[in-house]
Each structure stands twice: as structure tokens, then as C-alpha cells.
């Protein structure tokens, strides 16, 4: 069994992972496959790919959708609690928590197909973000994980929850709990990872992209200003973000949280932070 090199981006929702995935995928050595955890859902219906073709007409995904793969499914609430407790108590996560799947077969198919589109491909990006999927991939044989933990400031992240009608307190809870569990999981399991702060990435993109490139031993910075969505095949992520990348002029910090959050909400976050 050959080893597949996977870059896994983990974070809370609304942390900038869609943009980072496209920037990294601009390198000829990296293929951005988007949020692979939604493969089975996307296989059943047509979504608009970043190449602007419908899923089943996309020159990349149409070939892969011809095959059926039973892949990772989000664990039940009780399993989520169990996995969380294992992480908090530094206990070894046992195989019985996970499911049998065709994960390796799917990733291998994506990798081989990626090389037809980008012959120099060395990595595929799984931009699923999910902590639970990261736990699952850790246990999959034949997969070499390089993890990028993307962390966004609390104000910007939670403002996005509010803006997308996900709820202020839900955003606070998920931000604090998920980020804490991610850090514990990465440290306790000695995973090969780096931490990237989204605001620092926006303010000093050259330095941060060099950091990521050094971690992966590929050149990202040289290609980061040459985004061309027509040459990409990503079916997940915020479609508004994808559209904004058509006229990409470099990363910029989003300070819209100053208008999105109320004074009361800002004061609460100052206390929590």
C-alpha cells in the first residue's frame, strides 16, 4: 500500500479555511480537493464546482462520482462526547469508536486523478476542518497527515456566526470548545502540524506562506497571487468567498465584526477572551 500525503486544515467554522485552501492549491504540487467529508452528499446532488461546472459535469469530479465509496460520517452525539472525553483525559482513542470505510480508496482515486490535471501533485488538501474527521484520519492506514491548524481571532469568527444566523452563543461555545479540543488533540498525539493565525496571514502573508511552504517543503508564495478558479475543482466552502476570489488582489483582514457585533456582544467577548 502506497502512502498518500494529505494536508488537513482543521479549524472552527468561518476561520478562513476556504481562502487558505485555494491559495495553497495554487502551487503545482498541491491539489485542493475541498471538504472531502461531504463527498457522499455531493455525489447525490449537483453543486456548482469552482470550475463553474455542475458536480456531475465537472471534468475532475465526474470520473470519481462513478464509484461508490462509504466514507467518514459525522459521529453521533454520544460518540462526539466520548471522543471529546478521550481527548480531555489524554486517553488513547480506540478503533471501535470509528467506522469501516473506503477512505483510502477515495483519497487514492482523488490523488491519481489530481495528477492527470496537475502532474506535479504531491499533496491533496482536505479542507474539512472537522475535529472528528481529523481523529478518524489519524487512524486510517496509508495516509500521511500534515495538519494545518488555522486559528482566527474570536471577534471575527463569532461575528461570522452572527452574520450567517448561526447564533452568538453557539459561536462562542463552538469557538472555545473546538479550539481547545483541537490543541489538545494535536499535542497529545504528537501530530505533524503547524499553527497559522488568520489575522497574521492577512497582515503578513509573505512570511506566513513561507512558513507553510517550509513545513510542506513546497513553494507556495511564488504562486499565491496567481489564483485562477477555472483551473480548480472545489465544490465546498462559502460560494460568496469563491466568487470574491475571481478578482483576488491579496488577503485582507475583515473588520466588519465592528459593525456586526453589538456593544453588549463585544463586551462579553472582551471578558471571555
C-alpha positions as CSV (number, residue, x, y, z in Angstrom):
1,X,0.0,0.0,0.0
2,X,1.4,3.3,-1.0
3,X,1.2,6.3,1.3
4,X,-1.0,9.2,0.4
5,X,0.2,12.7,1.6
6,X,-2.8,14.7,2.8
7,X,-2.8,18.2,4.1
8,X,-5.6,18.5,6.6
9,X,-6.8,22.0,7.5
10,X,-8.6,22.0,10.9
11,X,-10.3,25.0,12.5
12,X,-13.7,26.2,13.7
13,X,-16.2,27.3,11.1
14,X,-15.6,30.8,9.5
15,X,-11.9,30.8,10.1
16,X,-10.7,31.4,6.5
17,X,-10.0,27.8,5.5
18,X,-11.7,28.2,2.1
19,X,-9.4,31.0,1.1
20,X,-6.3,29.3,2.5
21,X,-7.1,26.1,0.6
22,X,-7.3,28.0,-2.7
23,X,-4.1,29.9,-2.0
24,X,-2.2,26.7,-1.2
25,X,-3.8,24.9,-4.1
26,X,-2.3,27.4,-6.5
27,X,1.0,25.6,-6.1
28,X,1.5,23.0,-8.8
29,X,2.5,20.5,-6.1
30,X,-0.8,20.8,-4.2
31,X,-4.3,19.8,-5.3
32,X,-7.1,21.4,-3.3
33,X,-10.0,18.8,-3.0
34,X,-12.1,20.9,-0.7
35,X,-14.1,19.4,2.2
36,X,-13.9,15.7,1.4
37,X,-16.1,14.8,4.3
38,X,-19.1,15.9,2.2
39,X,-18.3,13.5,-0.7
40,X,-21.3,11.2,-0.3
41,X,-23.7,14.1,0.0
42,X,-22.3,15.9,-3.1
43,X,-22.4,12.6,-5.0
44,X,-26.2,12.6,-4.7
45,X,-26.8,16.1,-6.0
46,X,-25.4,18.7,-8.3
47,X,-23.5,21.6,-6.8
48,X,-21.6,24.3,-8.6
49,X,-17.8,23.5,-8.7
50,X,-15.3,26.2,-8.6
51,X,-14.6,25.5,-12.3
52,X,-18.3,26.7,-12.6
53,X,-19.5,23.3,-14.0
54,X,-22.1,21.3,-12.1
55,X,-20.7,18.5,-10.0
56,X,-21.5,15.6,-12.3
57,X,-20.3,17.6,-15.3
58,X,-17.0,18.7,-13.7
59,X,-14.1,17.1,-15.7
60,X,-12.4,16.2,-12.4
61,X,-15.2,15.0,-10.1
62,X,-17.5,13.4,-12.7
63,X,-15.0,10.5,-13.0
64,X,-14.8,10.0,-9.3
65,X,-18.5,10.1,-8.8
66,X,-18.8,7.0,-10.9
67,X,-17.6,5.0,-8.0
68,X,-19.3,4.4,-4.7
69,X,-17.3,5.0,-1.5
70,X,-18.5,4.5,2.1
71,X,-16.6,7.2,3.8
72,X,-16.4,9.1,7.2
73,X,-19.7,10.1,8.6
74,X,-20.1,12.6,11.4
75,X,-20.2,10.6,14.7
76,X,-23.4,10.5,16.8
77,X,-23.8,13.0,19.7
78,X,-22.8,10.3,22.2
79,X,-19.7,9.4,20.2
80,X,-18.7,13.0,20.0
81,X,-18.9,13.2,23.8
82,X,-16.9,10.0,24.1
83,X,-14.2,11.2,21.7
84,X,-14.1,14.6,23.5
85,X,-13.6,12.9,26.9
86,X,-10.8,10.7,25.4
87,X,-9.0,13.9,24.2
88,X,-9.5,15.7,27.5
89,X,-8.3,12.8,29.6
90,X,-5.5,12.0,27.2
91,X,-6.7,8.5,26.6
92,X,-5.9,6.6,23.5
93,X,-8.8,6.8,21.0
94,X,-9.8,3.2,20.3
95,X,-10.6,1.8,16.8
96,X,-14.2,0.8,17.9
97,X,-15.2,4.4,18.0
98,X,-14.7,4.7,14.3
99,X,-16.4,3.1,11.3
100,X,-15.1,0.9,8.5
101,X,-14.8,3.0,5.4
102,X,-13.3,3.3,1.9
103,X,-11.4,6.4,2.8
104,X,-8.1,5.2,1.5
105,X,-9.6,4.2,-1.8
106,X,-11.3,7.5,-2.3
107,X,-8.2,9.5,-1.4
108,X,-6.1,7.4,-3.7
109,X,-8.6,7.9,-6.6
110,X,-8.6,11.7,-5.9
111,X,-4.7,11.7,-5.8
112,X,-4.3,9.7,-9.0
113,X,-6.9,11.9,-10.8
114,X,-5.3,15.0,-9.5
115,X,-2.0,14.0,-11.2
116,X,-3.8,14.0,-14.5
117,X,-4.7,17.6,-14.0
118,X,-1.6,18.7,-12.1
119,X,1.2,16.3,-13.0
120,X,3.5,17.6,-10.2
121,X,0.9,16.9,-7.4
122,X,2.5,15.7,-4.2
123,X,-0.3,16.5,-1.7
124,X,-4.1,16.7,-1.7
125,X,-5.8,19.2,0.6
126,X,-8.7,18.0,2.7
127,X,-10.3,21.2,3.9
128,X,-13.0,19.5,6.0
129,X,-12.0,21.4,9.2
130,X,-13.8,18.8,11.4
131,X,-12.1,17.7,14.6
132,X,-13.9,14.4,14.4
133,X,-12.7,13.7,10.8
134,X,-9.1,14.5,11.9
135,X,-9.5,11.9,14.6
136,X,-10.7,9.4,12.0
137,X,-7.9,10.1,9.5
138,X,-5.3,9.7,12.3
139,X,-6.5,6.0,12.5
140,X,-6.5,5.4,8.7
141,X,-3.6,3.3,7.4
142,X,-1.8,4.5,4.3
143,X,-2.4,8.2,5.0
144,X,0.4,10.6,5.9
145,X,-1.1,13.6,7.6
146,X,0.3,17.1,7.6
147,X,-2.0,19.2,9.7
148,X,-2.5,23.0,9.5
149,X,-4.4,24.4,12.5
150,X,-5.9,27.6,11.3
151,X,-6.9,30.0,14.1
152,X,-8.9,33.1,13.7
153,X,-9.5,35.8,16.3
154,X,-12.6,35.4,18.4
155,X,-14.3,38.6,17.3
156,X,-14.1,38.0,13.6
157,X,-15.0,34.3,13.9
158,X,-18.1,34.8,16.1
159,X,-19.2,37.8,14.1
160,X,-19.4,35.4,11.1
161,X,-21.6,33.1,13.1
162,X,-23.9,36.0,13.8
163,X,-23.8,37.2,10.2
164,X,-24.8,33.8,8.9
165,X,-27.6,33.5,11.5
166,X,-25.9,30.7,13.4
167,X,-26.3,32.4,16.8
168,X,-23.9,34.4,19.0
169,X,-23.8,32.0,21.9
170,X,-23.5,29.0,19.6
171,X,-20.5,30.7,18.1
172,X,-18.9,31.4,21.5
173,X,-19.4,27.8,22.6
174,X,-18.0,26.2,19.4
175,X,-15.1,28.6,19.3
176,X,-13.9,27.9,22.8
177,X,-14.6,24.2,22.9
178,X,-13.5,23.2,19.4
179,X,-10.3,25.2,19.6
180,X,-9.4,23.8,22.9
181,X,-10.0,20.2,21.8
182,X,-8.0,20.7,18.6
183,X,-5.0,22.0,20.6
184,X,-5.2,19.1,23.0
185,X,-5.5,16.5,20.2
186,X,-2.6,17.9,18.2
187,X,-0.3,18.0,21.3
188,X,-1.3,14.7,22.9
189,X,-0.9,12.7,19.7
190,X,2.3,14.3,18.5
191,X,0.8,15.0,15.1
192,X,2.9,16.8,12.4
193,X,1.3,20.2,12.4
194,X,1.8,24.0,12.4
195,X,-0.5,26.7,13.7
196,X,-1.4,29.6,11.4
197,X,-3.2,32.7,12.7
198,X,-5.6,34.0,10.1
199,X,-5.0,37.7,11.0
200,X,-1.3,37.3,10.8
201,X,-1.7,35.5,7.5
202,X,-3.6,38.6,6.2
203,X,-1.2,41.2,7.6
204,X,2.0,39.4,6.7
205,X,1.0,36.8,4.0
206,X,4.6,36.5,2.6
207,X,6.0,35.4,5.9
208,X,3.1,33.0,6.8
209,X,3.1,31.4,3.3
210,X,6.8,30.9,3.6
211,X,6.2,29.2,6.9
212,X,3.6,26.9,5.4
213,X,5.9,26.2,2.4
214,X,8.7,25.3,4.7
215,X,6.5,22.9,6.6
216,X,5.4,21.2,3.4
217,X,8.7,21.7,1.5
218,X,6.9,23.2,-1.4
219,X,6.8,26.7,-2.9
220,X,3.5,28.4,-2.2
221,X,4.4,32.1,-2.0
222,X,5.6,32.2,-5.7
223,X,2.1,31.1,-6.9
224,X,-0.1,32.7,-4.3
225,X,-1.0,35.8,-6.4
226,X,-1.9,33.7,-9.4
227,X,-5.3,32.3,-8.4
228,X,-7.3,31.1,-11.3
229,X,-10.6,29.4,-10.1
230,X,-11.3,28.0,-13.6
231,X,-8.4,25.6,-13.1
232,X,-9.6,24.5,-9.7
233,X,-12.2,21.8,-8.7
234,X,-13.6,22.6,-5.3
235,X,-17.3,22.1,-4.6
236,X,-17.5,23.1,-1.0
237,X,-16.9,26.3,1.1
238,X,-18.7,29.6,1.1
239,X,-19.8,30.3,-2.5
240,X,-19.6,34.1,-1.7
241,X,-15.9,33.6,-0.8
242,X,-15.4,31.7,-4.0
243,X,-16.9,34.5,-6.1
244,X,-14.8,37.1,-4.3
245,X,-11.6,35.2,-5.3
246,X,-12.4,35.8,-9.0
247,X,-10.9,39.2,-8.6
248,X,-8.3,38.2,-5.9
249,X,-5.9,41.0,-5.0
250,X,-4.3,39.5,-1.9
251,X,-5.5,38.7,1.6
252,X,-7.2,41.4,3.6
253,X,-8.3,41.4,7.2
254,X,-12.1,41.6,7.7
255,X,-13.1,44.2,10.3
256,X,-16.8,44.0,9.6
257,X,-17.2,42.5,13.0
258,X,-17.1,46.0,14.4
259,X,-20.5,46.7,12.8
260,X,-21.9,43.2,13.0
261,X,-21.5,42.7,16.8
262,X,-23.5,44.8,19.2
263,X,-21.7,46.7,22.1
264,X,-23.1,44.2,24.5
265,X,-21.7,41.2,22.5
266,X,-18.3,43.0,22.2
267,X,-18.1,43.5,25.9
268,X,-19.0,39.8,26.5
269,X,-16.2,38.7,24.2
270,X,-13.7,41.0,25.8
271,X,-14.4,39.4,29.2
272,X,-14.3,35.8,27.7
273,X,-11.1,36.5,25.7
